[in-house]
Amino acid sequence: MSTTGVEISLLKRQAYLIALPVTLLAVVLTLALDMRHGDDPFSFNQVALPLLACALLGLTLLLYLRTVPLRWIEHGFFLVAAATFLAKFGSLALPASLPVPDAEVAQVYIWAPFVYLLAFLIYRLQEALKRSLLIYGLSVLPGLWAVVAVGPQSLGSLTRLTEFYLASGLWLAMLYVLGSLKTQLFQLQTRFGEMERLAHQDTLTGLANRRRMEARLAQQAEQFQQYGLCWAVILFDIDDFKRVNDLYGHERGDFVLRETARLMQYELRGSDQIARWGGEEFLILAGHTDLVHARALAERLRVLLARHTFGEAGTITASFGVAAYRDGESVSALMQRADEALYRAKHAAKNRVEVALTPGEPLNLPPLHNPFAARLPTTDPQLCEETSAWLEQFGLGPGNAHARTAFAAGFVGLAAALHPRACRAALRLTADWYSLMFLHDDRCDSSGIGRDPARLQSLVDRLLSVFQGGTLRPDDEPFAHALADVRGRLLTWGGPTWFAELTGEVRAYLEALSWEAANRASGSVPTLADYLHMRPITAGLQIDGAFLEVMDGVRLPRAVRDHPQVRQLAVHADRAVCWSNDILSLEKELQDGDVHNLIPVLMHARRLSQQAALDEAARMYHHEVEQFLAGEQALPTFGEDEDEQLREYARLLRARVGGILAWSHHSSRYQVGDLVS
């Protein structure tokens, strides 16, 4: 059965689920009233209505239990209605009942249109007409019998009887005309739908064609401005396709195109859309997907295609170009970047994935020395699955299960690197929190909401309300529901006093993102002084500092924590983290057109070239590392227990600097190669 047929069947079932019980109730009430006021226990109503009620009850039960096809229920409903009408009409024509007054005859006349209408609702046009004419013909017999046997006034006046038969005939004619119009309209809609399908569908592969995909791209760009959800395009081209046609013929080439379309459709998520862009080129619109995950998706598709055997043509490969949409960018500009990336893949070696570059000078990232380097701890697969399932529960992260687990694994690994003393439950809670922070930070960096201070501030106010225990509303986004969940777990884990301190840091972090949005909206590059102050806050490092107390069990007395040298040690560690992260994430943020990065700030403040700013950022990173090492050696003493806690605190700060660098080196989030040493 077609999708339309299924929908109509469901609508009919819902209608009968209302109509049958209502009709049953009406019959029962009529019977009750008749039994109360009627004198003859053998009248038609008191004999026929119980039978009618039983029939309707049986049909209703069969409909609810779904034990028989819906078509049988429809047949039964019509037969019961028609039989009741004819039986009632026939009972009036019995010799004992004649003559019958107009009022009682009218009670039968009004049900005739219902029977005819039911026939045209249930059956096809010609079948409905045949059944209705049969009912009409049978209804004529009692009238003729009564007139012949008793006289013209037997069933009311002869005029009323004649009007009834004429009106019934008119009803049949109108229903037939309306049914014919409905049939013709349905045929026109079907033809129009087929014409529209042919206009927007590639006839060879069954995929959307270029015209349909161009409309979808425009819609996606509009939705980005509304909801701020990231998306990307993947343009790929079958390598050496002309050779397939030349060696095996165009029929085999058509098979390769159809099979490629089938493979892609099977592998893609429900939210992804694919079209044949032209010739042997295909385009994928990957919704809710940033550049990193779009690249991973393209790589997975490349491998899938390369491993598949295309019958006589053997194996084929394809080259892929990936581009993520940037706020304010036209669809044509996006497609041009994807096309340029595909061109590079074609001319590099084919069978590869290339990501669209940002216009401008090429990046030559300086090496970063990591004196705190350590092997990343082995990631617990079960923890990754749990965080992935938690994200899926709230509809967050990549839609594909494999990609979502890989996404979650990154934050489980980061939590383990930054919190080496944390127990398993603490790591799970920290990984969930990190995934939320990164998701929110990314959408603020790359989406429309990150350039709209009013909208973002409204969202910040709502998220803060939720984090402080406010009641969730039906219109709250999935992110707010996830935040409410992790908020309850953090409160239970750390207690009210610690949670109050954490809430202050979360407020500062969310409001710092509003500061970034105000800069984007005004087209302003922050001053160097403002950026140096705000960057550790926008990185959420103060939040992570609070985590050290309850996740790692390092509880510095306030006098120790607030000592100028201890505070300065944390400042050096935080700045080292921020400057290294800005260097590693520069290409990603340039893709998004964001200026909240140390390199663009230095370029603007000191009139440096991009490369000179990169080198200066690396110098600043190494300076902070040197200051941290010197500060660590010069820490004052506070007592045996306090000094042990302080040494552990310094080790955790080391883990923060070195762990984030090591994580960045291994994470798919930043493609840094051998940059970190």
C-alpha positions in Angstrom: 0.0 0.0 0.0 1.3 3.5 -0.9 2.0 6.1 1.8 -1.1 8.0 0.8 -3.2 4.8 1.0 -1.9 4.1 4.5 -2.7 7.7 5.6 -6.3 7.5 4.2 -6.8 4.1 6.0 -5.6 5.6 9.3 -7.9 8.6 8.9 -10.9 6.2 8.1 -10.1 4.1 11.1 -10.0 7.2 13.4 -13.3 8.4 11.9 -15.0 5.0 12.5 -13.6 4.9 16.0 -15.8 8.0 16.6 -18.7 7.3 14.4 -19.5 3.7 15.5 -19.6 4.4 19.3 -21.6 7.6 18.7 -24.1 5.7 16.6 -24.3 2.9 19.2 -24.9 5.5 21.9 -27.7 7.1 19.8 -29.4 3.7 19.3 -29.2 2.8 23.0 -30.7 6.2 24.0 -33.5 5.8 21.4 -34.2 2.3 22.7 -34.3 3.5 26.3 -36.7 6.4 25.5 -38.9 4.0 23.5 -39.1 1.4 26.3 -40.0 4.1 28.8 -42.8 5.7 26.7 -43.9 3.0 24.3 -46.9 0.7 25.1 -46.2 -2.0 22.6 -43.3 -4.4 23.7 -43.3 -5.8 20.1 -43.0 -2.6 18.3 -40.3 -2.3 15.6 -38.0 -0.2 17.8 -38.1 -2.5 20.7 -37.4 -5.5 18.5 -35.0 -4.1 16.0 -33.0 -1.6 18.0 -31.5 -4.3 20.4 -30.3 -6.2 17.3 -28.9 -3.0 15.8 -27.1 -2.2 19.0 -25.5 -5.7 19.1 -24.4 -5.3 15.5 -22.8 -1.9 16.2 -21.2 -3.2 19.4 -19.7 -6.1 17.5 -18.3 -3.8 14.8 -16.9 -1.4 17.4 -15.1 -4.2 19.2 -13.7 -5.6 16.0 -12.4 -2.2 15.1 -10.7 -1.7 18.4 -9.2 -5.2 18.5 -8.1 -4.9 14.8 -8.9 -8.6 14.3 -10.4 -8.1 10.9 -9.5 -5.8 8.0 -10.9 -2.3 8.0 -12.7 -3.0 4.7 -14.8 -5.7 6.4 -15.8 -3.2 9.1 -16.9 -0.7 6.4 -19.0 -3.4 4.6 -20.6 -4.3 7.9 -21.4 -0.7 8.8 -23.0 -0.1 5.5 -25.0 -3.3 5.5 -26.3 -2.6 9.1 -27.3 1.0 8.1 -29.0 -0.1 4.9 -30.7 -3.1 6.4 -32.0 -0.9 9.3 -33.3 1.7 6.9 -35.1 -0.8 4.7 -36.5 -2.8 7.6 -37.9 0.3 9.3 -39.4 1.5 5.9 -40.8 -2.0 5.2 -42.3 -2.3 8.7 -44.4 0.8 8.0 -45.9 -0.8 5.0 -47.2 -3.8 6.9 -51.0 -4.0 6.8 -51.3 -3.7 10.6 -49.4 -0.4 10.5 -51.3 1.3 7.7 -52.2 4.1 7.4 -49.1 5.8 8.9 -49.2 9.5 9.7 -46.7 12.0 8.1 -44.7 12.6 11.3 -43.8 8.9 11.7 -42.9 8.5 8.0 -40.6 11.6 8.2 -38.5 9.8 10.9 -37.6 7.2 8.2 -37.2 9.7 5.4 -34.4 11.6 7.1 -32.2 8.5 7.3 -32.1 7.9 3.6 -29.5 10.5 2.7 -27.2 9.1 5.5 -27.3 5.6 3.9 -26.5 7.0 0.4 -23.7 9.2 1.7 -22.2 6.3 3.6 -22.2 4.3 0.3 -20.3 7.0 -1.5 -17.8 7.4 1.4 -17.0 3.7 1.6 -17.1 2.5 -2.0 -15.6 3.5 -5.3 -17.9 5.7 -7.5 -19.5 3.1 -9.7 -19.8 0.6 -6.9 -21.4 3.2 -4.6 -23.9 4.2 -7.4 -24.9 0.5 -7.9 -25.5 -0.1 -4.2 -27.3 3.2 -3.7 -29.6 2.4 -6.7 -30.3 -1.0 -5.2 -31.3 0.6 -1.9 -33.4 3.1 -3.7 -35.1 0.4 -5.7 -35.8 -1.6 -2.6 -37.2 1.4 -0.8 -39.7 2.0 -3.7 -41.3 -1.4 -3.1 -42.8 -0.7 0.4 -44.3 2.6 -1.0 -45.8 0.9 -4.0 -47.2 -1.9 -1.9 -48.8 0.5 0.6 -50.4 2.7 -2.2 -51.8 -0.3 -4.0 -53.0 -2.2 -0.9 -54.4 0.7 1.2 -54.5 3.8 -0.9 -52.6 7.1 -1.6 -52.7 8.2 2.1 -51.2 4.9 3.4 -47.6 6.3 4.0 -48.6 9.9 4.8 -49.8 12.0 1.9 -49.1 10.9 -1.6 -47.3 14.3 -2.1 -44.9 13.6 0.8 -44.2 10.1 -0.6 -43.5 11.5 -4.1 -41.2 14.2 -2.6 -39.3 11.6 -0.7 -38.5 9.5 -3.8 -37.7 12.6 -5.9 -35.4 14.0 -3.1 -33.7 10.6 -2.8 -33.1 10.6 -6.5 -31.7 14.1 -6.4 -29.4 13.1 -3.5 -28.1 10.2 -5.6 -27.5 12.5 -8.6 -25.6 15.1 -6.5 -23.5 12.5 -4.7 -22.6 10.9 -8.0 -21.6 14.3 -9.5 -19.6 15.2 -6.5 -18.0 11.8 -6.5 -17.1 12.3 -10.2 -15.6 15.6 -9.5 -13.6 14.2 -6.6 -12.3 11.4 -8.8 -11.2 13.8 -11.5 -9.6 16.1 -8.9 -7.7 13.1 -7.5 -6.5 12.2 -11.0 -5.4 15.7 -11.6 -3.5 15.8 -8.3 -1.9 12.5 -9.1 -0.8 13.7 -12.5 0.4 17.0 -11.0 2.4 15.1 -8.3 3.9 12.9 -11.0 4.9 16.0 -13.1 6.4 17.6 -10.0 8.3 14.5 -9.1 9.7 14.2 -12.6 10.7 17.9 -12.5 12.6 17.4 -9.2 13.9 13.9 -9.5 16.7 12.3 -11.4 15.1 9.6 -13.5 18.2 7.4 -13.6 19.1 7.2 -9.9 15.8 8.2 -8.3 17.6 10.9 -6.3 16.7 14.5 -6.1 18.0 16.5 -9.0 20.0 19.7 -9.0 16.9 21.9 -9.1 15.4 20.2 -6.0 18.7 20.4 -4.1 19.2 24.0 -4.9 15.9 24.8 -3.3 16.8 22.7 -0.2 20.2 24.5 0.1 18.3 27.8 0.1 15.9 26.5 2.8 18.8 25.3 4.9 20.5 28.7 4.8 17.3 30.3 6.0 16.9 27.8 8.8 20.5 28.5 9.9 19.6 32.2 10.4 16.5 31.2 12.4 17.9 28.4 14.6 21.7 28.6 14.3 22.1 24.9 13.5 25.4 24.1 11.7 25.4 22.3 8.4 27.8 21.3 5.6 27.9 20.1 2.0 29.8 17.2 0.6 30.4 17.3 -3.2 31.9 14.1 -4.7 32.7 12.9 -8.2 33.3 9.3 -9.4 36.9 9.0 -10.4 37.7 8.0 -14.1 34.0 7.5 -14.9 34.6 8.0 -18.6 36.8 4.9 -18.5 33.9 2.9 -17.2 31.7 4.0 -20.1 34.4 3.5 -22.7 35.4 0.0 -21.5 32.0 -1.4 -20.4 29.4 0.7 -22.2 26.9 3.3 -21.1 24.5 0.7 -19.7 27.2 -0.5 -17.2 28.0 3.2 -16.5 24.3 3.8 -15.6 24.5 0.8 -13.3 27.5 2.3 -11.5 25.6 5.6 -11.0 22.5 3.8 -9.7 24.5 1.6 -7.4 26.5 4.6 -6.0 23.2 6.3 -5.3 21.9 3.2 -3.5 25.0 2.9 -1.4 25.0 6.5 -0.3 21.3 6.4 0.6 21.8 3.3 2.7 24.7 4.9 4.6 23.4 8.4 5.2 21.4 9.5 8.2 17.7 10.4 7.9 18.6 14.1 8.3 21.1 14.0 5.4 19.9 14.7 1.8 21.6 13.6 -1.4 21.1 14.7 -5.0 22.6 13.9 -8.4 24.4 17.2 -9.1 25.2 16.5 -12.7 26.9 13.7 -14.7 28.9 11.6 -12.2 28.8 14.3 -9.5 26.7 13.9 -6.4 25.9 16.4 -3.6 25.1 15.6 0.1 23.5 18.2 2.4 24.6 17.1 5.9 22.3 18.8 8.5 23.3 19.4 12.1 26.9 18.7 11.1 30.0 20.8 11.6 33.1 20.7 9.4 34.9 18.0 11.5 32.1 15.6 11.4 31.2 16.3 7.8 34.8 15.4 6.9 34.5 12.2 8.9 31.3 11.4 7.1 32.9 12.0 3.7 35.8 9.8 4.7 33.5 7.0 5.7 31.6 7.2 2.4 34.9 7.3 0.4 36.0 4.0 2.1 32.5 2.4 1.6 32.6 3.2 -2.1 36.2 2.0 -2.6 35.5 -1.3 -1.0 32.3 -2.1 -3.0 32.4 -4.2 -6.2 30.4 -2.9 -9.1 30.0 -6.1 -10.9 31.8 -6.2 -14.3 33.2 -2.7 -13.7 35.0 -3.9 -10.6 35.9 -1.4 -7.9 35.6 2.4 -8.4 36.7 5.4 -6.2 35.5 8.9 -5.8 37.0 12.2 -4.7 35.2 14.4 -2.1 35.1 18.1 -1.4 33.7 19.3 2.0 32.6 22.8 3.0 30.8 23.9 6.2 28.3 26.8 5.9 29.4 30.1 7.4 27.0 32.8 8.7 26.2 35.3 6.0 27.6 33.2 3.2 25.6 32.8 0.0 24.8 29.2 -1.2 26.8 29.9 -4.4 29.9 30.9 -2.4 29.5 27.7 -0.3 29.3 25.5 -3.4 32.2 27.3 -4.9 34.4 26.4 -1.9 33.2 22.8 -2.0 33.9 22.6 -5.7 37.4 24.0 -5.2 38.0 21.4 -2.5 36.8 18.7 -4.9 39.2 20.1 -7.5 42.1 19.7 -5.1 41.1 16.2 -4.3 40.9 15.3 -8.0 44.3 16.8 -8.8 46.1 15.5 -5.7 45.7 11.8 -6.2 41.9 11.1 -6.4 40.2 8.8 -4.0 40.6 11.3 -1.2 38.7 13.9 0.9 39.6 17.6 0.9 38.2 20.3 3.1 37.4 23.8 1.8 40.0 26.3 2.7 39.3 29.8 3.9 40.4 32.5 1.5 43.7 34.1 2.6 47.3 33.2 3.1 48.1 29.5 3.9 48.7 28.7 7.6 52.2 27.8 8.7 51.5 26.8 12.3 54.6 27.2 14.6 55.5 24.2 16.8 54.5 24.2 20.4 56.7 22.6 23.1 54.8 20.7 25.7 57.0 20.1 28.8 54.1 18.4 30.6 53.5 15.8 27.8 52.1 12.5 28.9 50.4 9.6 27.2 46.6 10.1 27.1 44.9 7.5 29.4 43.1 4.6 27.7 39.6 5.7 27.0 36.9 3.5 28.7 34.7 2.2 25.9 31.8 1.8 28.3 32.0 5.4 29.4 32.0 6.5 25.8 28.9 4.5 25.1 27.2 6.0 28.2 28.0 9.6 27.3 26.9 8.9 23.7 23.6 7.4 25.0 23.1 10.5 27.2 23.6 12.8 24.2 21.2 10.7 22.2 18.6 10.9 25.0 18.4 14.7 24.5 18.9 14.7 20.7 22.4 16.3 20.9 25.6 15.6 19.0 25.9 13.8 15.6 22.8 11.9 14.5 24.8 8.8 13.4 25.4 6.4 16.3 29.1 5.7 15.3 29.9 9.4 14.9 28.2 10.2 18.2 30.2 7.6 20.1 33.4 9.0 18.5 32.3 12.5 19.5 31.6 11.3 23.1 34.9 9.5 23.2 36.8 12.8 22.6 35.3 14.3 25.8 35.8 11.1 27.8 39.4 11.2 26.8 39.7 14.9 27.7 38.1 14.4 31.1 40.5 11.6 31.8 43.5 13.7 30.7 42.6 16.7 32.8 41.3 14.9 35.9 43.7 12.0 36.5 42.6 11.5 40.1 38.9 11.4 39.3 36.9 8.2 39.8 34.8 6.6 37.0 31.5 8.3 38.0 33.3 11.7 38.2 34.8 11.2 34.7 31.4 10.3 33.3 29.9 13.5 34.8 32.8 15.6 33.6 32.6 14.2 30.1 28.9 15.0 29.9 29.6 18.5 31.0 32.5 19.0 28.5 30.3 17.8 25.6 27.6 20.4 26.6 30.1 23.2 26.8 31.7 22.4 23.5 28.3 22.1 21.7 27.2 25.4 23.1 30.5 27.1 22.4 30.5 25.8 18.8 27.0 27.1 18.0 27.9 30.5 19.4 31.1 30.6 17.3 29.5 29.5 14.0 25.8 30.2 14.0 23.4 33.1 13.7 22.7 33.2 17.4 26.4 33.9 18.1 26.0 37.1 16.1 22.7 38.3 17.7 23.4 39.6 21.3 19.7 40.0 22.1 18.8 36.4 21.1 21.9 35.0 22.8 21.3 37.0 26.0 17.7 35.7 26.1 19.1 32.2 25.7 21.7 32.8 28.4 19.1 34.1 30.8 17.0 31.0 30.2 19.9 28.6 30.6 21.0 30.3 33.8 17.4 30.0 35.1 17.5 26.2 34.3 20.9 25.8 35.9 19.7 27.5 39.1 16.8 25.1 39.4 14.1 26.8 37.3 11.3 24.6 36.0 11.6 23.4 32.4 9.1 24.7 29.9 7.5 22.8 27.0 9.2 25.1 24.5 12.7 24.7 26.0 15.3 23.4 23.6 16.9 19.9 24.1 20.1 21.6 25.3 18.2 23.1 28.3 16.8 19.7 29.2 20.3 18.2 29.1 21.6 21.1 31.2 18.9 20.5 33.8 19.9 16.8 34.0 23.6 17.5 34.5 22.8 20.3 36.9 21.0 17.9 39.3 23.9 15.5 39.1 26.5 18.2 39.8 24.5 19.5 42.8 24.3 16.0 44.3 28.0 15.4 43.7 29.4 18.6 45.0 26.9 19.9 47.6 25.1 23.2 47.8 28.1 25.4 48.9 30.3 24.2 46.0 27.4 24.3 43.6 26.8 28.0 44.5 30.4 28.8 43.6 30.2 26.8 40.4 27.0 28.7 39.4 28.9 31.9 39.6 31.5 30.6 37.2 28.9 29.3 34.8 27.2 32.7 34.8 30.5 34.4 34.0 31.1 31.9 31.2 27.7 32.3 29.6 27.8 36.1 29.9 31.3 36.1 28.3 29.8 34.4 25.3 27.3 37.3 25.1 30.2 39.6 25.0 31.6 37.8 22.0 28.2 38.0 20.3 28.1 41.8 20.8 31.5 42.1 19.2 30.4 40.0 16.2 27.2 42.0 15.8 29.1 45.3 15.7 31.9 43.9 13.6 34.4 44.8 16.3 37.7 43.1 17.0 38.3 43.1 20.8 41.2 45.0 22.2 44.2 43.0 23.2 43.7 43.9 26.9 40.0 42.9 26.8 40.8 39.6 25.1 43.6 38.7 27.6 41.1 39.2 30.4 38.1 37.5 28.8 39.7 34.5 27.0 40.1 32.3 30.1 36.5 32.9 31.0 35.2 32.1 27.5 37.2 28.9 27.6 35.4 27.9 30.8 38.7 27.3 32.7 37.3 28.8 35.9 34.5 26.2 35.8 37.1 23.4 35.3 39.1 24.9 38.2 36.0 24.4 40.4 35.8 20.8 39.1 39.3 20.1 40.6 37.9 20.4 44.1 35.1 17.8 43.8 36.3 15.6 40.9 39.9 15.3 41.9 39.5 15.9 45.7 42.0 18.8 45.8 40.6 21.2 48.4 42.9 24.1 48.9 42.1 26.3 52.0 40.9 29.7 50.9 44.0 31.4 52.3 46.2 29.2 50.1 44.0 29.5 47.0 43.8 33.3 47.2 47.5 33.8 47.8 48.9 36.0 45.0 51.5 33.5 43.9 49.1 30.6 43.8 46.6 32.7 41.8 49.3 33.8 39.4 50.3 30.2 38.9 46.7 29.4 37.8 46.8 32.5 35.5 49.9 31.3 33.7 48.4 27.8 33.3 45.1 29.2 31.9 46.8 31.5 29.5 49.1 28.7 28.2 46.0 26.6 27.6 44.2 29.5 25.8 47.1 30.5 23.6 47.8 27.0 22.5 44.1 26.4 21.8 43.9 29.5 19.7 46.8 28.4 17.6 45.4 24.9 17.1 41.8 26.1 16.4 42.8 29.0 14.1 41.9 27.3 10.9 38.5 26.1 12.2 37.7 29.6 13.5 38.8 31.2 10.2 36.3 28.9 8.5 33.6 30.3 10.7 34.8 33.9 10.2 35.3 34.4 13.9 37.7 37.0 15.3 37.7 35.7 18.9 41.2 34.2 18.6 44.5 35.6 19.7 45.9 35.6 16.2 43.3 38.0 14.6 43.4 40.1 17.8 47.2 40.5 17.5 46.9 41.2 13.8 44.5 44.0 14.5 46.2 45.4 17.7 49.8 45.3 16.4 49.2 45.5 12.7 50.9 42.1 12.2 50.6 39.7 9.3 48.9 36.4 9.9 52.2 34.5 10.1 53.8 37.1 12.4 50.7 37.0 14.7 51.0 33.2 14.8 54.6 33.3 15.7 53.9 35.9 18.4 51.1 33.8 19.8 53.5 30.8 20.0 56.0 33.1 21.8 53.3 34.1 24.3 52.4 30.5 24.9 56.0 29.5 25.6 56.4 32.6 27.9 53.4 31.5 30.0 54.8 28.0 30.2 58.2 29.3 31.4 56.5 31.6 33.9 54.5 28.7 35.2 57.6 26.5 35.7 59.3 29.4 37.5 56.3 30.2 39.6 55.9 26.5 40.6 59.5 26.5 41.9 58.9 29.6 44.0 55.7 28.7 45.7 55.6 29.6 49.4 55.0 27.0 52.1 51.8 26.9 54.2 52.2 23.8 56.3 52.7 20.1 55.7 49.1 19.2 54.7 48.5 22.4 52.8 51.8 22.0 50.9 50.9 18.5 49.8 47.5 19.7 48.5 49.3 22.6 46.8 51.7 20.3 45.1 48.8 18.2 43.8 47.1 21.3 42.6 50.2 22.3 40.6 50.3 18.8 39.1 46.7 19.1 38.0 47.5 22.5 36.4 50.4 20.8 34.6 47.9 18.1 33.5 45.6 20.8 32.2 48.2 22.4 30.0 49.8 19.2 28.8 46.6 17.2 28.6 44.7 19.7 26.4 47.7 19.8 24.0 48.0 16.0 23.9 44.3 15.7 23.4 44.3 18.3 20.6 47.1 16.3 18.9 45.0 13.1 18.9 41.5 14.6 18.5 39.8 14.9 15.1 38.6 18.3 16.2 41.9 19.9 15.2 44.1 18.6 12.4 47.5 19.5 13.9 49.8 16.8 12.6 53.2 17.0 14.4 52.7 20.5 15.6 52.9 19.5 19.3 56.2 18.3 20.6 
